[in-house]
Amino acid sequence: MVTRFPPRSSRPRGRLRILLASGAASLALAAGSVVPGNPLVPAPQEAHADGGGSTLTVAVAQSVDSLSPFLAQRLVSTSVHRLMYDYLTNYDAKDNRTIPGLATKWETSADKLTWTYTIRSDSKWSDGQKATAEDAAWTFNTMMTDEGAATSNGSFVSNFKKVTATGPDKLVVELKQPQATMTALDVPIVPKHVWERVGDFSKFNNDTKFPIVGNGPFILTDYKVDSYVKLKANKDFWRGAPKFDELVFRYYKDQDAAVAALRKGEVSFVAGSPSLTPAQAESLKSADNIKVNDAPGRRFYALATNPGARTKDGKKFGDGHAALQDQKVRQALFMAVDRTAIIDKVFQGHAIEGEGYIPPRYDSYFWKPSAEQKLAYDPAKAAALLDEAGYRKNGAGKRTGKDGKPLDFRILCHATDPNDKAIGKYLQEWWGELGIGLKVDCLDNVSDPWYAGEYDLAFDGWSVNPDPDFVMSIHTCAALPAKAKESAATDNFICDKQYDALYAKQLAEYDPAKRADLVKQMESRLYDLGYMNVMAYPNAVEAYRTDQIKSITTMPSAAGNIYGQDGYWSWWSAVPAAGASGDSSDGGGSTGVLIGVGVAVVVLAGGGLLFAMRRRSTAEDRE
């Protein structure tokens, strides 16, 4: 979920260090320095009395779609990539400010069309070779010239004119037009000497040779499809080595089983799908040695419509209901959704009512509809809109079109998400009173029907980054697939010229206030179109064992999430509790598993077949 795509997110920077979404970029971080008292700088690795290494096992409810940073869209996958590879810049865990990453500083020309990044000299790949500007240039140029390599993060480079490495430490990016996301390029930089041997980027999943060469805080050492992903601590990471020797992300299709594993100490952390249910969280609050983290999240939870699947050249495909191409029908459906009931009865207070596309956590971009504009819960008005659209009730109380066919819809539901199932039942009741039928299709794999356009509505959701460009880009016409039923950047085949014009303007606007206003206009347009109904902003509700994890950094550090951060702070900073250790030699359980950075094991639900088609990332996806 959602969070679907490129680890989408973009962020800006520059010599005049442009302040963007998250504030002024900080250039003060000294490479590899250790700052006493700074939660983002770990102290030297602690020795364990038993002589063994520390292992952290994280239970997750999502499977990896691809280990290739060019293809991955799911949150679990992009989170792993943040551990494996460095990005040009990062975000401060305290307040989302842009801070140095692989680049130590950056500057822009007077016309803002040329950006020069200074690449740090103390970063090296895990095979011993030095990481240089040439690796970054190759990464961006490959995305610019190969459609397969642009699958996840292509929106970041679509405005790039030329990218060159003028020296080992100098990366120069020339733009066609000004681009406000130049300090928010959420693109993993990969080693050229390894990746230049890849043939077809659209099919290479980066899972054939281990350990995988990287330069992040962790090194991926092993992976089994629908079973696990393992990472070990990178002792040579320029910012300092993680405290945990291994990190294991394990997939549990049954979330109750994951919670039980936490109680027994078989895992150290549980994130849920993506959050724990209110009942699970409540049951854990009284458990010994377990802490529940319940904080404002970075996600939105939405109801999306299929306006008619189509390719970039206009070819239509799929079997989405034609009635949903009518704005009045879409708005009528949304006016028959009681958001307050969803917050109270489904999330039980662990969320706030949804409005705009950007969660309130990012206050610069948070937008609310005016009183006149708001599609408030009003079944009577919803019924009137359906009448106006030509869908009236017959003698049996069923809505029918002019052709006499009943108005029946299908909605895609994630089988592992209890919220989808619960809300689906409410929708059947609310819409049923309007005379509309609804079939709730809860599937383990929603990717196939989604990419094929074979759905009417879907439960959707994304994790939003500090810079909103990526999550806004997935609704542009440029995000549509080149071919029918192909993976693409689009979220729900939305293509609107007015929205596109606003998107282009915000991308070229460097003034923070003016850009924020344009983003809000985009949110307003998306809201009025009725393609996306943001129902809630769920809290990040997760839990971990305090007898295995001594401390860990949330983002924001004052009150934020642990899993799925805009960075690697949680796992990198995590400190093992005294005497905690684990054994993940079998890629599975460990009794003393800790949360941190080390080996990531994602045990996806059963099976062993490699995905021929990457699974759809929605509602529990991508950043």
LUMVO-627316 format. One record per atom (N, C-alpha, C): x, y, z. Coordinates in steps of 0.2 Angstrom, whole numbers, plus 2048, in hexadecimal, padded with zeros to 3 digits. Example, Ala and Ser with C-alpha at 12.3 -4.5 7.8 and 13.67 -1.06 7.14 Angstrom:
8427E4827
83E7EA827
8427F0827
8407F5823
8447FB824
840800827
This chain:
8037FC800
800800800
804804800
8018057FD
8018097FC
80680B7FB
80680D7FD
80A80F7FC
80D80B7F7
80D80D7F1
80F8087EC
8168097E9
81780C7E5
81D80E7E2
8238107E4
8278137E0
82D8157E1
82D8167E8
8328157EC
8328167F3
83081D7F2
82C81E7EF
82A8257EE
82B82A7F3
82E82E7F1
82F8347F5
8348387F1
83483E7F2
8398427EF
83A8477F4
84084A7F4
84184F7F8
8468547F5
84785A7F6
84B85F7F3
8518617F7
8558647F3
85B8677F6
85F86C7F2
86486F7F3
8678747EF
86D8787F2
87187B7EF
87687F7F1
8738857F5
86E8887F3
86A88D7F6
8668887FA
8688837FC
86487E800
85D880800
85987D7FC
85287F7FC
84F87B801
84B87F805
84787C80A
84187A806
83F874808
839871805
83586E80A
83186A808
82C86680C
82E866814
834863815
83686281C
83B86781F
83C86C81C
84087281F
84787281C
84B87681F
85287781C
85687181D
85A870817
85E86A817
86486B81C
866866820
86B867824
872864821
877868821
87D86581E
882864824
88086482A
88586482F
88785D831
88485882F
886851831
88D84F82E
89184E833
89884C831
89884582F
89B843829
89B83C827
89E83782D
89A83282E
89D82D833
89E82F83A
89C83683C
89E838843
899835848
89C83484E
898831853
896837858
890838859
88E83E85D
88B83B864
88E83C869
88B839870
88583C871
880837873
87983A875
87583A86F
87783A869
87383A863
870833862
869833862
86682C861
86782985A
86982E855
86A82B84E
87182984D
875829852
87C827852
87E822857
87E81B855
87F81685A
88681685D
886813863
88C813866
88F80C864
89680B866
899805863
8957FE865
8967F9861
8927F3862
8937F0869
88E7EE86C
88F7EB873
8907E4872
8947E1876
8967DA876
8907D787A
88F7D0879
88A7CC87C
88E7C7880
88B7C6886
88F7C188A
88F7BA887
88A7B8883
88A7B2881
88E7B187A
8917B7878
8967B7873
8927B686C
88C7B686C
8887B6866
8867BD863
8837BD85D
8817C385A
87A7C585C
8787CB85C
8717CD85D
86D7CD857
8677CA857
8637CA851
85C7CD853
85A7D184E
8537D484F
84E7D184A
8497CE84C
8447CB847
83D7D0848
83B7D2842
8367D6841
8307D383D
82A7D2841
8257CF83D
8217D4839
8207D3833
81C7D782E
8177D482B
8127D7828
80C7D4825
80C7D681E
8127D781B
8137D8814
8187D4811
8187D280B
81D7CE807
8217D3803
8277D1801
82C7D57FD
8297D47F6
8297D97F2
8277D97EB
82D7D87E7
8327DB7E8
8397DB7E5
83E7DE7E9
8447DB7E8
84A7DD7EB
84E7E27E7
84B7E37E1
84E7E87DD
84B7EF7DE
8507F47E0
84D7FB7E1
84A7FE7DB
84B7FB7D5
8487FE7CF
8417FC7CF
83F7F67D2
8387F47D1
8347F47D8
8377F47DD
8337F37E4
82F7F97E5
8297F77E8
8247FC7E9
8217FB7F0
8217F57F3
81E7F47F9
8237F77FF
81F7F9804
8237FC80A
8287F880D
8277F180E
82C7ED810
8327ED80C
8317ED805
8367EC801
83B7F3801
8377F8800
83B7FF800
83E800807
83B7FD80C
83E7FE813
8457FA813
8457F4810
84B7F0810
8507F480C
84E7F7806
8537FB802
856801805
85280480A
85580980E
85B807812
85B800814
8607FD818
8667FB814
8647F980D
8697F6809
86E7FC805
86A801803
86E8067FF
86D80D802
872811801
872818803
86E81C7FD
86B8227FF
8688267FB
86C82D7FB
86B8317F6
86F8377F6
86E83B7FD
86783C7FF
86683F805
86183B80A
86083D810
85C839814
85883F818
85483C81D
84F841821
851840828
85284582B
853845832
84D842836
84F83E83B
84983A83E
84583F843
848844845
845849849
83F84D846
841850840
83C85483D
83C854835
83E84E832
83E84D82B
842852827
84685682A
84B85A826
84F856822
85185981C
855856817
85C85681A
86085081B
86785081D
86B84C818
87184C819
876849814
875841814
87683E80F
87683780E
87C83580B
87C832805
882831801
8858377FF
88183C7FE
8838437FC
884847803
88A84A803
88B84E809
888855809
888858802
88585F801
88385F7FA
8808647F8
87D8657F2
87C86D7F0
87C86F7EA
87B8767E8
8788767E2
87587C7E0
87187C7DA
8738837D6
8738837D0
8748887CC
86F88E7CD
8708947CA
86C8997CB
8658987C8
8658957C2
85F8937BF
85B88D7C2
85F88A7C7
85C8847CA
85B87E7C5
85F87E7C0
85E8787BB
8648737BB
8698757BF
86F8717C0
8718707C7
87186A7CA
8728687D1
8788647D1
87D8667D6
8838637D7
8838607DE
8848597DE
8858567E5
88C8547E6
88E8557EC
8948527EE
89384B7F2
8968467EF
89683F7F1
89B83E7F7
89983B7FC
89D83A802
8A3835800
8A9836803
8AF832801
8AF82C806
8AB82B80B
8AC826810
8A682080F
8A3820809
89E81A808
8A1815804
8A080F805
8A380A801
89E804800
89E8017FB
8997FB7FA
89C7F57FE
8977F17FF
8997EB804
89E7E6801
8A07E77FA
8A57E37F7
8AC7E67F7
8AC7EC7FB
8B27EF7FC
8B37F57F7
8B07F67F1
8B17FB7ED
8AE8027F0
8B08077EE
8AE80E7F0
8A88107EC
8A38137F0
89D8167ED
89F81D7EA
89D81E7E4
89F8247E1
8998287DE
89A82D7DB
8958317D7
89382D7D1
8988297CE
8968257C8
8918207CA
89081D7D0
88B8197D1
88481D7D1
8848237D4
87E8277D4
87C8287CD
88182B7C9
87F82D7C2
87D8277BE
8808217BF
87D81B7BB
8768197BD
8758197C4
86E8187C6
86981C7C3
86A8237C3
8658277C0
8658277B9
86A8267B5
86A8257AE
86781F7AC
86781A7B0
8648137AE
85C8147AF
85A8187B4
8538197B5
85081E7AF
8558227AD
8538277A7
8528237A1
85681E7A0
85681B799
853814798
85181179E
84E80A79E
84880A7A2
84280979E
83C8097A1
83B8047A7
83E7FE7A6
83E7FA7AC
8417FC7B2
8468007B1
84A8037B7
8468097BA
84180B7B6
83D8117B9
83780F7BC
8368097BD
82F8067BF
82D8097C6
8328097CB
83080C7D2
8318137D2
8378167D0
83881D7D2
8398217CC
83681F7C6
8378237C0
83582A7C0
83082C7C5
82E8337C5
8338387C7
8388357CB
83E83A7CD
84283C7C8
8438387C3
84883A7BD
84583C7B7
83E83C7B6
83B83E7B0
83C8457AE
83F8497B2
8408507B0
8488517B0
84C84B7B1
85384C7B0
85584C7A9
8598517A7
85C8527A0
86384E79F
86784E7A4
86D84B7A4
87084A7AB
8738447AC
8778437B2
87E8417B1
8838447B4
88A8427B3
88D8427BA
89383E7BA
89783E7C0
89D8417BD
89F8477BF
8A484B7BD
8AB84A7C1
8AA8457C6
8B08437CA
8AD83E7CF
8B183A7D3
8AF8357D7
8AA8387DD
8AB83F7DE
8A78427E3
8A28477E1
8A18487DA
89D84D7D7
89784A7D3
89184B7D5
88C8497D0
88884F7CE
88784F7C7
8838557C5
87D8537C1
8788567C3
8718547C0
86E85B7BC
86D85A7B6
86A8607B2
86385E7B1
85F8637B2
8588627B2
8558667AB
84F8637A9
84B8677A4
84886D7A6
84586C7AC
8418717B0
8438717B7
8428767BB
8448767C2
8408707C5
84386D7CA
8408687CD
8418687D5
83B8697D9
83C86A7E0
83E8647E4
83E85E7E1
83F8587E5
8478567E5
84B85B7E3
8528597E2
8568577E9
8538597EE
8568577F4
8518527F8
84D84F7F4
8488497F6
8488447F1
84D8427EE
84E83D7E9
84E8367ED
8488337EE
84882D7F2
84A8277ED
8508277EB
8528227E6
85881E7E9
8588187EA
85E8147ED
8648147E7
86A8167E9
86F8167E5
87280F7E5
87380C7DF
8768057DE
87D8057DC
8818007DD
8888007DA
8887FE7D3
88B8037CF
88B8027C8
88E7FB7C6
8947FA7C9
8987F47C7
8947ED7C8
88F7ED7CC
88B7E77CD
8857E77C8
8817ED7C8
87B7ED7C4
87B7EE7BD
8817F17BA
8827F27B3
8827EB7AF
8827E57B3
8827DF7B0
87B7DC7AF
8767E07B2
86F7DE7B1
86C7DF7AA
8697DA7A8
8667DA7A1
85F7DE7A1
85A7DA7A4
8537DD7A3
8517E07AA
8517E67AB
8507E97B2
8497E87B4
8447E77AF
83D7E57B1
83C7DF7B4
8417DA7B3
8407D37B6
8457D17BB
84A7D57BC
8507D37C0
84D7D57C7
84D7D07CC
84A7D27D3
8507D27D8
8567D27D6
85C7D37DA
85C7CE7E0
85A7C87DE
85A7C27E3
85E7BC7E1
8637BD7DD
8677B77DA
86E7B67DD
8707BB7E1
8777BA7E3
8777BE7EA
87A7BA7EF
87A7BD7F6
8817BC7F9
8847C17FD
8807C77FF
87F7CC7F9
87A7D07FA
8797D57F5
87E7DB7F6
8817DE7F1
8867E37F2
8827EA7F4
8837ED7F9
8807F37FB
8857F87FF
8827FE801
887802805
88280580B
87D80280C
878805812
87A802819
87680381E
878801824
8787F9825
8747F6820
8747EE820
8767EC81A
8787E581A
8797E2814
8757DC813
8717DB80E
86C7D680D
8707CF80B
86F7CA810
8737C480F
86F7BE80C
8697BE80D
8657B880A
85E7BA80A
85A7B7805
8537B8804
8507B2801
84A7B1804
8467AB801
83F7AE800
83D7AD7F9
8367B07F7
8317AD7FC
82D7B27FE
8277B1803
82A7AD809
8307AF80B
8327AB811
8367B0815
83C7B3813
8407B8817
8457BC813
8477C1816
84C7C5813
8517C6819
8577C5818
85C7C681E
8617CB81C
8637CF821
8687D4821
86D7D4827
8737D6826
8787D682B
87A7DD82C
87C7DF832
87F7E6833
8857E782E
8857ED82B
88B7EF827
8907F382C
8957EF82E
89A7F2833
89D7F8830
89D7F982A
8A17FE827
89C804824
896804827
89280A824
894810827
894815823
89881C824
89581F82A
88E81E82C
88B822831
88C81E838
88F818837
89081483D
88C80D83C
88F80883F
88C80183F
885801843
8807FD841
87A7FC845
87C7F884B
8787F8850
8797F5857
8787ED856
8737EC852
8717E5851
8757E184C
8777DB84D
87B7D8848
8767D5842
8707D4843
86B7D183E
8647D483F
8617D583A
85A7D783A
8567D2836
8507D0839
84C7CB835
8457CD835
8437CE82E
83C7D082D
8387CA82B
8337C882F
8307C282E
8297C382C
8267C0827
81F7C1825
81A7BC828
8157BF82B
8107BB82E
8097BD82A
8067B8827
8007B9824
7FA7BA829
7FB7B782E
7F67B7834
7F97BC839
7F67C283A
7F97C783E
7F87C5845
7F37C1847
7F37BF84E
7F97BA850
7FB7B684B
8017B284C
8077B684D
8087BC84A
80D7C084B
80D7C3852
8077C5854
8077C885B
8097C2860
8067BC85F
8087B7863
8107B5863
8137B685D
81A7B585D
81E7BA861
81B7C0861
81E7C6865
81D7C486C
8177C286E
8167C0876
81B7BB878
81D7B6873
8217B0875
8297B2874
82A7B8872
8317BA871
8347B886A
8307B5866
8337B2860
8347B885B
8317BD85C
8337C3858
8337C985D
8377CE85B
8387D485F
8337DA85E
8307DA857
82C7DF855
8277DD851
8217E0851
81B7DF84D
8187E584A
8187E6844
8157EC841
80E7EB83F
80C7E583D
8057E583B
8047E5834
7FE7E7831
7FD7E882A
7F97EE828
7FC7F4828
8037F582B
8037F6833
7FD7F7836
7FD7F883D
7F97F2841
7FA7F2847
7F77ED84B
7EF7EF84C
7EB7EA84D
7E47EC84E
7E37EF855
7DE7F3856
7DD7F585D
7DD7F0862
7DA7EA860
7D97E5865
7E07E2867
7E47E1861
7EB7DE862
7EF7E3867
7EF7E9865
7F37EE869
7F17EF870
7EA7EE871
7E87EF878
7EA7E887C
7EA7E3879
7EC7DD87C
7F37DD87E
7F77E087A
7FF7E087B
8017E6880
7FC7EA882
7FE7F0886
8007ED88D
7FC7E888F
7FD7E5896
8027DF896
8057DE890
8097D8890
8107DA893
8147D5896
81A7D7899
81F7D8894
8247DC895
82A7DE890
8287DF889
8227E2888
81F7E4882
81D7EC882
81F7F087D
81D7F787D
81A7F8876
8147FB877
8107FD871
81180486F
813805868
81480B866
80E80E862
80B813864
805815861
80681C85F
80781E859
809825857
806827851
80582D84F
803830849
80782C843
80382A83E
807827839
80882B833
80B82882E
80C82C827
808829822
803825823
7FF82281E
7F882581E
7F5824818
7EE825817
7EB81F815
7E481E817
7E1818815
7DB81A811
7DA81880B
7D581A806
7D1815803
7CC818800
7C78147FB
7C98177F4
7CB8127F0
7CD8157E9
7C88127E4
7C68157DF
7C28137D9
7C78127D3
7C480D7CF
7C780C7C8
7C38107C3
7C68167C1
7C381A7BC
7C38187B5
7C68127B4
7C780F7AD
7CE80E7AC
7D18087AC
7D88077AB
7D98087A4
7DF80C7A3
7E180D79C
7E980E79C
7EC80E796
7F380E795
7F4816794
7FB818793
7FD81E792
7FA82178B
7F981C786
7F781E780
7EF81E77F
7EC81D785
7E581D785
7E1816784
7E5811783
7E280A782
7DE808788
7D8806788
7D480478E
7D57FD78F
7D57FB795
7D57F4797
7D27F379E
7D17ED7A0
7CE7EB7A6
7C67EB7A6
7C37EA7AC
7BC7EA7AC
7B97EE7B1
7BC7F37B3
7B97F87B8
7B27FA7B6
7AE7FB7BB
7A77FD7BA
7A68047B7
7A28047B2
7A280A7AE
79F8107B2
79A80E7B7
7978137BB
79C8177BF
7A28157C0
7A78187C4
7AB81D7C0
7A981E7BA
7AC8237B6
7A882A7B7
7A28297BA
79E82F7BC
7A08327C2
7A28387C2
7A483B7C9
79E83B7CE
79883C7CC
79383C7D1
7928357D4
7938307D1
7938297D4
7988287D9
79F82A7D7
7A482A7DB
7A382E7E2
7A18347E1
79F8387E7
79A8367EB
7958337E8
78F8307EC
79282A7F0
7968267ED
7998207F1
79C8237F7
7A08287F6
7A482B7FC
7A082E801
79A8317FF
796835804
792830808
793829806
78F824809
79482080E
79A82380F
79F820813
79F82481A
79E82181F
79E825826
7A5824829
7A9829827
7B082982A
7B1829831
7AC82C835
7AC82C83C
7AB82583F
7A782283C
7A581B83E
7AB81683D
7AF817837
7B5814836
7BA81583B
7BB81B83D
7C081D842
7BF81A849
7B881A84B
7B6818851
7B5811852
7B280D84D
7B180684D
7B680284A
7BA804845
7BF800842
7C6801845
7C8807845
7CE809848
7CE80A84F
7C880B852
7C780C859
7CB81285C
7CB817858
7CF81D85A
7D681D859
7D9818856
7E0818854
7E181B84D
7DE82084B
7DE823845
7DA82A845
7DB82E840
7D7834840
7D3834839
7CE838839
7CA838833
7CE83A82D
7CD837827
7D1839821
7CD83F81E
7D184381A
7CF848816
7D3849810
7D984D810
7DD84D80A
7E1847809
7E6848804
7EA842802
7F0842806
7F284780A
7F884780E
7F7847815
7F9843819
7F8842820
7FA848824
7F684A829
7F885082D
7FF850830
80284A830
80984A833
80D84F82F
80C850828
80F855824
80B85B824
80C85F829
807865829
80886A823
80D86A820
80E86F81B
80A86E815
809867814
80586580E
7FE862810
7FC862816
7F685F818
7F0864816
7EB861813
7E6865810
7DF862812
7DA867814
7D3865816
7CE868811
7C986580F
7C486880A
7C086D80E
7BE87280B
7BA87780E
7B3874810
7AF877814
7A9875816
7A4873810
7A487880B
7A0877805
7A3871800
7A9870801
7AC86B7FC
7AC8647FF
7AC864806
7AC85D809
7A7858807
7A9852806
7A484D804
7A284980B
79F84D80F
79D84A816
798844815
79884081A
79383B81A
78C83D81A
78883B815
78283E814
77E83980F
77B833811
77882E80D
773831808
76F83680B
76A839807
76C83D801
772841802
7758447FC
77883F7F7
77B83A7FA
77E8347F6
7788317F1
7728307F4
76D82D7F0
76B8327EB
76B8387ED
76883D7E8
76D83E7E2
77483D7E3
77983D7DE
7788377D9
7778317DC
77682B7D8
77082C7D4
76A82F7D6
7648317D2
7668357CC
76A83A7CE
76C83F7C9
77183B7C3
7748377C6
7798337C1
77582E7BD
76F82D7BE
76B8287BB
76A8217BE
76C8207C4
76C81A7C7
76781A7CD
7618187CB
75B8197D0
7598127D2
7568127D8
75380C7DB
74D8097D7
74D8027D6
7487FF7D3
7437FD7D9
73E7F97D7
7397F77DC
73C7F37E2
7417F07E0
7457EB7E5
74A7EF7EA
74A7F67E8
74F7FA7EC
7567F97EA
7577F77E4
75D7F67E1
75F7FC7DC
7657FF7DC
7678047D7
7688007D0
7658037CB
7678017C4
7688067C0
76C8057BA
76D80A7B5
76880A7B0
76980E7AB
76480E7A5
7638087A2
7698037A2
7687FD79F
7657F87A3
7627FA7A9
75F7F57AE
7637F17B2
76A7F17B1
76E7ED7B5
76F7F07BC
7707EC7C1
7717EE7C8
7787F17C9
7787F67CD
77E7F97CF
7827F57D4
7867F17D2
78A7ED7D6
7927EE7D5
7957EE7DA
79D7F07DA
7A17EA7DD
7A77EA7DC
7AC7E57DF
7B17EA7E2
7B47E87E8
7B97EC7EB
7BF7E77ED
7C57E97EB
7CB7E57ED
7CD7E67F4
7CE7E07F7
7CF7E17FE
7D57DC800
7DA7DF804
7E07DB806
7DE7D680B
7DF7CF809
7DD7CA80E
7E07CA815
7E67CD815
7EA7CE81B
7E87D481F
7E47D881D
7E27DF820
7DB7DE823
7DB7DE82A
7D57DE82D
7D07E482C
7D47EA82B
7D07F082A
7CC7EF824
7CF7ED81F
7CC7EC818
7C57E8819
7C67E281D
7C07DE81D
7BB7E1821
7BD7E5827
7B87E882B
7B47ED828
7B87F2824
7B57F7821
7B17F581B
7B37EF818
7AF7ED812
7A87EB814
7A77E881A
7A07E781D
79C7ED81E
79F7F2820
79C7F8821
7997FB81B
79E7FB816
79C7FD80F
7967FA80C
7967F380D
7917EF80B
78A7F180E
78A7F3814
7847F5818
7827FC815
787801815
785808813
78380880C
787805808
785806801
77F8027FF
77E7FC803
7787F8802
7727FC803
772801808
76C805809
76B80A804
77080B800
76F80F7FA
76C80B7F4
76D8057F5
76A8007EF
7707FE7EB
7767FE7ED
77C7FC7EA
77F7F67ED
7817F17E8
7847EB7EB
78B7EB7EB
78E7E87EF
7967E87F0
7987E17F2
79D7DF7EE
7A17D87EF
7A77DA7F1
7A97D87F7
7B07D97FA
7B57D37F8
7B97D57F4
7BE7CF7F1
7C57D07F5
7C57CC7FB
7CB7CC7FF
7D07C77FC
7D67C97F9
7DB7C57F6
7E17C57F9
7E57C07F9
7EC7C07FB
7F07C47F6
7EF7C47F0
7F27C87EB
7EE7CC7E7
7EE7D27E9
7E97D77E5
7ED7DA7DF
7F37D87DE
7F77DB7D8
7F47DA7D1
7F27D37D0
7F07D17CA
7EA7D57C7
7E47D57CB
7DE7D97C9
7E07E07C9
7E47E37CD
7E57EA7CD
7E97EC7C7
7EE7E97C5
7F27EB7BF
7EE7EA7B9
7E97E57B9
7E57E37B4
7DF7E87B3
7DE7EC7B8
7D87F07B8
7D27EC7B9
7D27E77BC
7CC7E27BD
7C97E37C4
7C77E97C6
7C47EB7CC
7C07F17CB
7BC7F27D0
7B87F87D0
7BA7FD7D5
7BB7FB7DB
7BE7FF7E1
7C37FB7E4
7C77FE7E8
7CC7FB7EC
7CE7FF7F2
7D07FB7F8
7D37FE7FE
7DA8007FC
7DC8067FD
7E28087FB
7E580C801
7EC80E800
7EF811805
7F6812804
7F9817806
800819805
80481C80B
80A81A80C
80E81E810
81182480D
810829810
81283080C
81983280F
81D83480A
82483780C
82483E80E
829841811
829848813
82884C80D
82B84A807
82984E801
82484A7FD
81E84E7FC
81884A7F9
8198487F1
81E84A7EE
81E84A7E7
81C8437E4
81F83E7E7
81E8377E5
8178357E5
8148367EB
80D8337EC
8088377E8
80A83D7E6
8068417E1
80783F7DA
80D83D7D9
80F83B7D2
80B8357CF
8098317D4
80682A7D2
7FF82B7CF
7FC8317CF
7F68337CC
7F68377C6
7FC8387C3
7FD83B7BD
7FC8377B7
7FB83A7B1
7FA8367AB
8008327A9
8068357AB
80D8327A9
80E82C7AD
80A82B7B2
80B8257B7
80781F7B4
8038207AF
7FF81A7AC
8038157A9
80180F7A8
80680A7A5
80780B79E
80C80979B
80E809794
80A804790
8097FE794
8057F8791
8007F6796
7FA7F3793
7F57F1797
7F77EB79C
7F57EC7A2
7F67E77A7
7FE7E67AA
8017EC7A8
8087EC7AA
8097F07B1
80E7EE7B4
8107F27BA
8117F97B8
80F7FE7BC
8108057BB
8108097C1
81280F7C0
8128147C6
80B8167C8
8068157C4
7FF8187C5
7FC8147CB
7F88177CF
7F58147D5
7EE8117D3
7EA8167CF
7E38137CD
7E18167C6
7E68167C2
7E58187BB
7E281F7BA
7E38247BF
7E182A7BF
7E582F7BA
7E18327B6
7E58377B1
7E083D7B0
7E28437B2
7DE8497B2
7E384E7B0
7E28527AB
7E68577A8
7E785D7AD
7E285F7B1
7E28647B6
7E78627BB
7E685C7BE
7EB85A7C3
7F28597C0
7F38577BA
7FA8577B7
7FD85E7B7
7F98637B5
7FC8697B5
7FE86C7BC
7FA86B7C1
7FC86C7C8
8028697CA
8038627C8
80885E7CA
80F8617C7
80F8637C1
8148667BD
81686D7C1
8128717C3
8138777C6
8168767CD
8148717D1
8178707D7
81E86D7D7
81F8697D2
8268667D1
82B86C7D0
8298717CC
82E8767CA
82E87C7CF
82A87C7D4
82A8817D9
82E8807DF
8338847E0
8388847E5
8368877EC
83188C7EB
82F8907F1
82B88B7F5
82C8897FB
829884800
821886800
82088C802
81988E803
81588D7FC
8178907F7
81488F7F1
8138887EE
8188847EF
81887D7ED
81287A7F2
81287B7F8
80D8787FC
80687A7FA
8058807F8
7FF8827F6
7FD87E7EF
80187D7EB
8008797E5
7FE8727E6
80286F7EB
8018687ED
7FA8687F0
7F886D7F4
7F186D7F7
7EC86D7F1
7ED8717EC
7E88727E7
7E886B7E3
7ED8677E3
7ED8607E0
7E885C7E4
7E985C7EB
7E58587EF
7DE85A7EE
7DC8607EE
7D68637ED
7D38607E6
7D78607E1
7D485E7DB
7D38567DB
7D78527DE
7D784B7DF
7D084A7E3
7CF84E7E8
7C984D7EC
7C384E7E8
7C38537E5
7BD8557E1
7BB8507DB
7C084D7D8
7BF8487D3
7BC8427D6
7BD8407DC
7BA83B7E0
7BD8347DE
7C38347DC
7C682D7DA
7C982A7E1
7CB82E7E5
7CE82C7EC
7CA82F7F2
7C882A7F6
7C582D7FC
7C982B802
7CD82F805
7D182E80A
7CD82E811
7CC828813
7C8826819
7CB828820
7D1826820
7D5827827
7DC828826
7DF82B82B
7E682B82C
7E8826832
7EA820831
7EB81B837
7F181D83B
7F181C841
7F781C845
7FB817843
802818845
807812845
80680E84B
80380984B
802805851
8067FE851
80C7FE855
8107F8854
8137F785B
8167F185C
8197EF862
81F7EC862
8237EC868
8297E9868
82B7E786F
8307E2870
8327DF876
8377E3879
8367E687F
83B7EA882
8417E6885
8407DF886
8457DB889
84A7D9883
8487DB87D
84C7DA877
84F7E0874
84B7E6875
84D7EC872
84D7F1877
8537F4879
8547F987E
8517FF87C
853802876
851808873
85180886C
84C80C869
84C80C862
849813860
84B81685A
84981D858
84281C854
83D821856
837821852
83882784D
834828848
83582E843
82E830842
82C837844
83183B848
83383884F
83883A851
83B837857
83783985D
83383E85D
82F840863
82983B864
82683A85E
82083585E
81F833857
82182E855
82182C84E
82182484D
821822847
82181B846
828818846
829811847
82F80D847
83080A840
82B80683E
82B802838
829807832
82D80682C
82B80A826
82D811827
832813829
83481A82A
83781D823
838823823
83B82781D
84382781E
845821820
84C820821
84D81A824
853819828
85581282B
856813832
854819835
85581A83C
853815841
84D812841
84B80E846
850808846
851804841
8557FE841
85C7FF842
85F80583F
866807840
867809847
86380C84A
86480F851
86280A857
85E805855
85C80085B
8627FD85F
8607FD865
8657FB86A
8637F486D
8677EF86D
8647E9870
8647E9877
85F7E687A
85E7E6882
8647E2884
8667E388A
86B7DF88D
86A7D788D
86F7D488A
86E7CC88A
86A7CA884
8677CE880
8637CC87B
8677CA875
8657C4872
8697C286C
8647BD868
8667BB863
8617B685F
8657B285A
8627AD857
8657A9853
8607A884D
8627AB847
85E7AB841
8617A783C
8657A283E
86979E839
86479A834
85E799837
859795832
85579A82E
8567A182F
8527A582B
84C7A682F
84B7A3834
8447A4837
8447A783E
8427A3843
8417A584A
8477A684E
8477AB852
84C7AB857
8497AD85E
84B7AB863
8487AC869
8497B386C
84F7B686B
8517BC86D
8527C1868
84D7C2864
84E7C685E
84D7CD85F
8517D285C
8517D985E
84F7DD858
84D7E3859
84B7E8854
8517EC852
8537EC84C
8597F184B
85B7F0844
8617EF843
8637EE83C
8687E883C
8677E4837
86B7DE837
8697DA832
8657D5833
8637D182E
85C7D282D
8597D3827
8527D4827
84F7CD824
84B7CA827
8487C4824
8407C6824
83E7C581E
8377C681D
8347C081A
8307BD81F
82E7B681D
8277B881A
8267B7814
8207B9810
81C7B3811
8167B3810
8117AE810
8137A880C
8147A280E
81579C80B
81879C804
819797801
81B7977FA
8227987F8
8247987F2
82B7997F1
82C79B7EA
82679C7E6
82779F7DF
8297A67DF
82D7A77DA
82F7AE7DA
82A7B27D6
8287B87D8
8237BB7D5
8257BD7CE
8207BB7C9
8217BD7C2
81F7C47C2
81A7C67C6
8187CD7C6
8187CF7CD
81B7D57CE
81B7D87D4
8147D97D7
8137D87DD
80D7D97E0
80B7E07E2
8057E17E1
8037E87E2
8047EB7E9
8077F17E9
8087F47EF
8037F97F1
7FE7F77F5
7F97FC7F7
7F77FB7FE
7F5800801
7F27FF807
7F77FC80C
7FC7F980B
8017F7810
8087F880C
8087FC808
80E7FC804
813802805
817802801
81B807800
81B80D804
821810804
821815809
81B81880A
